[in-house]
Amino acid sequence: MNPSGPVVSPPSSASSRWRGKLLALLRPLREQIESVKREHASPRRLGVAVAVGVLVGSSPFLGFQVLMAIALATVFRLNRIAVLLGLQISMPPITPFLLFLNAQVGARLLEGRWLPLSLEAFRAVPAKQVAADLFLDLLVGGLLVGGVLAAGLGWMTAYLLQRQRTRGSLSDLFTPEQWAQLQGRLEGLPRAWRKYALWKMRLDPVYKLILPELPEDAELLDLGSGMGLLPLLLSVRSPRSSVRAVEWDERKVRMAHQLLEGLPAVRVEAGDASKCPLGTPNAVALLDVLHYSPIAQQQEWLLRCAEALRPGGLLLVRELEPKQSRWPLAPVLERLAVRLGWNRGASVHAWSPSEMARMLTPLGFTAELRPAGSGVFSANTLLIARKASQTQHGH
Ligand SMILES: C[S@@+](CC[C@H](N)C(=O)[O-])C[C@H]1O[C@@H](n2cnc3c(N)ncnc32)[C@H](O)[C@@H]1O
């Protein structure tokens, strides 16, 4: 026995060399997998990819399904991993049940009867004929059953991914100290406003989408800033940034002053944000603000913001995209908020972010639209438009 305790062998340099070599060998494979995971990876396209996989998996081409799935994914530019996942609908324990269901549905559709369950019924028919009929039943039944499963599972995939991407947790973007600082500031607000702010930060995906887009030294102009949540989040997350917030509702201005008190680089102004001087910020935010003005006024306002922005700057606008709207509940709630005086404005006028993007691109902006809502506001869309930098503009 060793009196000085157990012997701990030093890490062998040979084994760490082998480990290093193995990792180096596997690196291209890992990179390949990562790149396949990222290909055509919008929630909608992933949903379509899963649906295609399910449809192929429900077909009777056993043995060729993987090849068919990869070929279809390549031709239609779908995510290959998602297609292969969809294919798992015909995994071994499920395969016999799926084939049975497909054959029954196919026989019912083609011959108007269910397939007999005893072997006796097939004895009189030549084996080739039985195989051909069964294949046809499986094909037709597979198209119907597979189509229904594909639509359901594909839709579910797109829905869940969309939800996961727009939700997530805002706190992930902050250090624990910064998060505590935020909570501390909210603590000082009257209860109703504090609750509202906490719920908005929890449920509204827009801040999580915007904050990573803004540079560390952003000079943000937040027009129609409400109670000042975006200025607070940005200045706590990026202390080198500065924010000028403009809001015309006196109650919200008071609340913003209270919330942002003592933050040296944040200025809150009371006034009409559509008329105030804009300066030369490198980012402008108009979150849920434009629709309180008539469309002609919105266009004029947006153009002024686009002009004021520095080259390379960001224009961030969130509005409802009417084409995406499944229920017209969101505009109704907006009108109600105006009627009840929660949001100050004359009325509600919808101008879609995709049309805004069309207006901005000829001015040298590159525009991207991202889903930025949940629940009844799921049609909310964030327009992220970047102004051309000086050099691009010069060309
Ligand atoms: C729905 S709230 C959004 C507040 C904030 N942007 C946010 O995302 O939390 C819209 C705000 O825009 C303000 N607003 C609308 N038109 C305005 C204008 N012309 N000038 C200043 N504020 C305006 C309203 O008073 C309201 O506080």
The ligand as an SDF file (V2000), in Angstrom:
LIG
                    3D

 27 29  0  0  0  0  0  0  0  0999 V2000
  -48.0350   50.4320  -28.2070 C   0  0  0  0  0  0  0  0  0  0  0  0
  -47.0850   51.6320  -27.4550 S   0  0  0  0  0  0  0  0  0  0  0  0
  -45.4510   50.9950  -27.6940 C   0  0  0  0  0  0  0  0  0  0  0  0
  -44.4760   51.6050  -26.7550 C   0  0  0  0  0  0  0  0  0  0  0  0
  -43.0280   51.2030  -26.9680 C   0  0  0  0  0  0  0  0  0  0  0  0
  -42.5570   51.5110  -28.2990 N   0  0  0  0  0  0  0  0  0  0  0  0
  -42.8300   49.7410  -26.6490 C   0  0  0  0  0  0  0  0  0  0  0  0
  -42.6060   48.9640  -27.5760 O   0  0  0  0  0  0  0  0  0  0  0  0
  -42.9150   49.3660  -25.4920 O   0  0  0  0  0  0  0  0  0  0  0  0
  -47.1170   52.9360  -28.6110 C   0  0  0  0  0  0  0  0  0  0  0  0
  -46.6730   54.2400  -28.0180 C   0  0  0  0  0  0  0  0  0  0  0  0
  -46.4440   55.1860  -29.0550 O   0  0  0  0  0  0  0  0  0  0  0  0
  -46.8700   56.4530  -28.5920 C   0  0  0  0  0  0  0  0  0  0  0  0
  -47.0690   57.3130  -29.7540 N   0  0  0  0  0  0  0  0  0  0  0  0
  -47.8570   57.0990  -30.8260 C   0  0  0  0  0  0  0  0  0  0  0  0
  -47.7420   58.1110  -31.7140 N   0  0  0  0  0  0  0  0  0  0  0  0
  -46.8710   58.9960  -31.1710 C   0  0  0  0  0  0  0  0  0  0  0  0
  -46.3450   60.2350  -31.6050 C   0  0  0  0  0  0  0  0  0  0  0  0
  -46.7030   60.7720  -32.7700 N   0  0  0  0  0  0  0  0  0  0  0  0
  -45.4500   60.8570  -30.8160 N   0  0  0  0  0  0  0  0  0  0  0  0
  -45.0730   60.3060  -29.6290 C   0  0  0  0  0  0  0  0  0  0  0  0
  -45.5450   59.1510  -29.1680 N   0  0  0  0  0  0  0  0  0  0  0  0
  -46.4290   58.4860  -29.9320 C   0  0  0  0  0  0  0  0  0  0  0  0
  -48.1230   56.1310  -27.7970 C   0  0  0  0  0  0  0  0  0  0  0  0
  -48.4110   57.1530  -26.8790 O   0  0  0  0  0  0  0  0  0  0  0  0
  -47.7100   54.8430  -27.0940 C   0  0  0  0  0  0  0  0  0  0  0  0
  -47.1130   55.0870  -25.8570 O   0  0  0  0  0  0  0  0  0  0  0  0
  1  2  1  0
  2  3  1  0
  2 10  1  0
  3  4  1  0
  4  5  1  0
  5  6  1  0
  5  7  1  0
  7  8  2  0
  7  9  1  0
 10 11  1  0
 11 12  1  0
 11 26  1  0
 12 13  1  0
 13 14  1  0
 13 24  1  0
 14 15  1  0
 14 23  1  0
 15 16  2  0
 16 17  1  0
 17 18  1  0
 17 23  2  0
 18 19  1  0
 18 20  2  0
 20 21  1  0
 21 22  2  0
 22 23  1  0
 24 25  1  0
 24 26  1  0
 26 27  1  0
M  CHG  2   2   1   9  -1
M  END
$$$$
